[in-house]
Amino acid sequence: MKVLTIDDFAAFIGIDWADKKHDICEIATTTLKNTASSTSLTAIRRV
């Protein structure tokens, strides 16, 4: 089994699933640039 390293990924994504809004954070592994955004629950389509 291969041990994964940071070079195996293009980005790391973190999602905070809160009850009123969701926060999303993306970190590109090549530049370590951090991008953050958020969305309300009304913007998410429930299936």
Secondary structure as GFF3:
##gff-version 3
##sequence-region A 1 47
A	DSSP	three_ten_helix	6	8	.	.	.	ID=ss1
A	DSSP	beta_strand	11	17	.	.	.	ID=ss2
A	DSSP	beta_strand	21	28	.	.	.	ID=ss3
A	DSSP	beta_strand	34	40	.	.	.	ID=ss4
A	DSSP	three_ten_helix	41	43	.	.	.	ID=ss5
###
